[in-house]
Amino acid sequence: MTYLDHAATTPVLPAVVTAVAATMGKVGNASSLHGSGREARRRVEESREAVAEALGARPSEVLFTSGGTESDNLAVTGIYRARRREDRSRRRILVPALEHHAVLDTVEYLAGTEDAVISWLEVDDYGRVHADTLAAAIAENPADVALISVMWANNEVGTVNPIRELAQVGHRHGIPLHTDAVQAVGAVPVDFGRSGVDALTFTGHKLGGPVGVGALLLRRELAVEPILHGGGQERGVRSGTLDVAGIVGLATAVTAAVRRRSDEATRLAALRDRLVREICAIVPDAVLSGDPGCSGVDGGPSRLPGNAHLRFPGCEGDSLLMLLDSEGIECSTGSACTAGVARPSHVLLAMGLNETDARGALRFSLGHTSTEADVDAVVAVIGPVVARARQAMAAGSRGR
Ligand SMILES: Cc1ncc(COP(=O)(O)O)c(C=O)c1O
């Protein structure tokens, strides 16, 4: 099997399996006062310190959650409600239309139920938000903005945003910025303190940790209304008994991913570039979406090192995916969360593509288990696969 869907989820690191299993074998609620509870608390706090150290945060800025979706919901909803509580006129949320649905659907929910007004931030052809675009959107009325949410790196096309610059623009007006860094952590340099962002989402299962555990990095001075109410864990912002084993697994994964990030980025970018080059040699009209990756953003690459997003004109993405799957190659047509629903990707549409051009999209995402043999496997079959997908699409349109 050739697994090229690491952006959907990546294999758990052996060290994480060991750490999680060892912790699961121990009893103890981290809020209990007896010895087992104190031991569980010690593991949680050591993990908090490790996560903070790896990502340039203070331990008190790390809030453990159940993953990216929860952190995005908590940040967007919690900041919106807190900012409006301070000032009812702050209703505007500035967000690009190519965010992950965990952000998009939350923003739309707030617009439908709590009077939020969405200002869609334009992106360029690569899917990047520019500082002057954000500044212009704020300038419409700086006083009515509740928050800005811009992803650090896009999960479909891999474009990296100039997050530090965007946070500076927001801060000139005292507006907080949340970033979904689910795809960025472990792939590009992420330093919470240096970035200046106020809230940062990430999750374990994209970097070799367990599914169902993640974190929100949150500045101490930023007010956030909780969405989960209960025992008051995690600064009262995220109630719920802490998942000690998951948290230990998350910290183990983040530490490993950040430690090997630079070498892995170089290795994966080289594999990715070969994959793109060889596919385009076999299928000359294939088009790479997003940033070509030749420039830098804030000390890191302008495209995620493991991301190859290609469009194959005259094909349906889903038929390419199934044909590759039958050859033992696993990839995605876009975000795994929206795959299966036959609609063009909202990311590609937000980047200005029309419905026809947005068809035939495939995302190959490489990760820590990827090798030259994986690239060879795709290169060996892509020509016939594309030819068959084209025949199927042509036959389909003749039949209509
Ligand atoms: C950019 C982005 N944000 C959020 C999520 C959701 O994270 P989780 O699966 O941990 O809920 C994903 C997962 O696909 C993602 O790629």
The ligand as a Tripos MOL2 file, in Angstrom:
@<TRIPOS>MOLECULE
LIG
   16    16     1     0     0
SMALL
NO_CHARGES

@<TRIPOS>ATOM
      1 C1         -6.7510   22.7360    8.7390 C.3       1 LIG1
      2 C2         -7.5300   21.7960    9.6100 C.ar      1 LIG1
      3 N1         -8.2090   22.2800   10.6590 N.ar      1 LIG1
      4 C3         -8.9080   21.4850   11.4770 C.ar      1 LIG1
      5 C4         -8.9660   20.1300   11.2740 C.ar      1 LIG1
      6 C5         -9.7610   19.2770   12.2260 C.3       1 LIG1
      7 O1         -8.9100   18.6680   13.1700 O.3       1 LIG1
      8 P1         -9.4010   17.3780   13.9880 P.3       1 LIG1
      9 O2         -9.4670   16.2560   13.0020 O.co2     1 LIG1
     10 O3         -8.3660   17.1720   15.0390 O.co2     1 LIG1
     11 O4        -10.7300   17.7130   14.5850 O.co2     1 LIG1
     12 C6         -8.2880   19.5660   10.1770 C.ar      1 LIG1
     13 C7         -8.3860   18.1090    9.8940 C.2       1 LIG1
     14 O5         -8.6010   17.7030    8.7710 O.2       1 LIG1
     15 C8         -7.5400   20.4250    9.3390 C.ar      1 LIG1
     16 O6         -6.8470   19.9510    8.2890 O.3       1 LIG1
@<TRIPOS>BOND
     1     1     2 1
     2     2     3 ar
     3     2    15 ar
     4     3     4 ar
     5     4     5 ar
     6     5     6 1
     7     5    12 ar
     8     6     7 1
     9     7     8 1
    10     8     9 2
    11     8    10 1
    12     8    11 1
    13    12    13 1
    14    12    15 ar
    15    13    14 2
    16    15    16 1
@<TRIPOS>SUBSTRUCTURE
     1 LIG1         1 GROUP 0 **** ****
